Amino acid sequence: MEFLNPAAGCLLVLAVPIVLFHLLKVRRQQEITATLLFWQEILDEQRFRTFGRRFRYPLSMLAGLLFLFLLTAAALHPSVRPPENVSQTVLLVDNSASMNAVEPSEKRTRLELVKRRILRSLAESPPDAEHRIALMTASSEPRTVTGFTDHLATLRRKVREIPPTGSVTELAQAVELARRLLAGEPHSKILVYTDGNAAEIPQFLGSEEVRFLPVGRPQNNIALTRFQPRRSPGDTAEYETLFETVNFGTSQAECRLEIERDGRLIDVIPLELAPGESHTQILRSVSEQGGMLKAVLVSSDPLSSDALAADNIAFAAFPDVPVQKILFFGEENFFLEHVLRSQPNIALTRLEQCPEAIPDGAVLVIHRRVPPVIPPGHVFVIDPREDSDYCRIGEPLEVPLVTNERKESPLMRNVSFRNLRIFGMRTLIPQVSASGKPTVLASASEENPVFLEWTSPGRHVLFLSAELDRGDFALRTAFPILISNGLNRFRESHEEGPVPPRLVDPRESNLRAVPDSFGAIPADETARPRTFGYPLRLWLILAAIALSATEW
């Protein structure tokens, strides 16, 4: 036998005051009365009961001590060591996202129904020394809530404390962990409470050790599966928000998507989704300040088309407009410096020497004085006069007119060089040693490119042959727009990223995957034959109550 609460033995100290109270004698007080007639009869009755009175108070003291001993023994929580043929059961509860779906008939979530079912089973068949129970959960990270125990109160408390999650079911890992917990002991089994949203179920259907207790019925559901904002590459003040909604039901669903920024409603998008339809859309808004976005998918009929509310809300943060560092090296030019300073959210720094390396996130703007080796990073060269490892500079063109443009390039957005006379244009001849083949954005003819772009991972290099001190090119709108497009092109390379992952796993939002039966067992199979199996502490408490009633 072992005691699960040995600290309760301190209650035996209360035996000292019990003994002292019984040994304490009360001194009689003397009073003067008018007659002894009535008092004499009382003294005669007490004289006849003297022999019984001698044993009355010691027996009461022993009864009090025995009562204290029984209560202390119950508080110690004695437990008999399990015999060799003990049976063990692992209760494996699926608390993944799909278990948060509400069952219309019960008005409760599937996880709440599982908890009620387990508590009812524990009340009908409580654990004892011959039948111990462990509790586990199966979500993205299977977890052992409590090991094998016959403590009913602990099991009840742990069952009530099982939290809902928004992750996917990892049933195979959870069953493997439960098997390791059983360690191959005979008379053992694993009871899995799940709604069936797990692809691993078929591989366990033939196992005698693993049994399934299904919960829930197939339900319709709509879900917000993607929600991700980002700054627009073409405009630093604009941001784009990608969202995706999916109808996992069998009937058409009408809903609306409400988008808030910092608690203020900024957009409402009505949606009509056919069965199985996925709707993806990009919203564009303007704000130089960042903030917190909140998206809520509201169904017009949630009882029939949206059983799971956990996949209807999403949060996403987008930053303030980032400050772009511009490093300027080369000859001073009034027009170029003023155009650079007019760009929003930039920090311009003049350099006396060309850096060997460009800091991450910065852009190097070179005017005329081109170094022999272009430093790695983002570089914008304007009016080059010296050769470099990227290109050689030819002689000035006799007819400085742009005849060809690559209009589909983002660098040429809202820019037109056609029939524009640009003085000082020189032919740019790409070097063989340059990183890749450049893209010709503008040329005076097929043989005379004047605007080139080299693109490689983490690096963009632009060469523009145009003299800013002569002619009116620096005064036209094409020049500041071209500079803005180039800076945004460099900014875009930092903000490009993969398509954002889905907020929820489609397996958890697809509530139609719940089967009616998958090798399930009836609810009463979790019970076992009732024996004289009430806990020993319960018998001790009942004995203490009976003794107290007898002594009273």
Helices and strands as residue ranges (DSSP letters): E 2-3, G 6-14, H 15-23, H 37-48, H 50-75, E 78-79, E 87-93, G 97-100, E 102-103, E 108-109, H 110-124, E 131-137, E 143-149, H 152-160, H 171-182, E 188-194, G 201-204, E 210-214, E 222-231, E 238-247, E 253-261, E 264-273, E 278-286, E 291-299, H 302-305, E 313-318, E 324-330, H 334-341, E 346-351, E 362-367, E 378-382, E 391-396, E 404-405, G 410-412, E 426-430, E 439-445, E 448-456, E 459-464, G 473-475, H 478-495, H 506-509, G 511-513, G 523-526, H 536-551
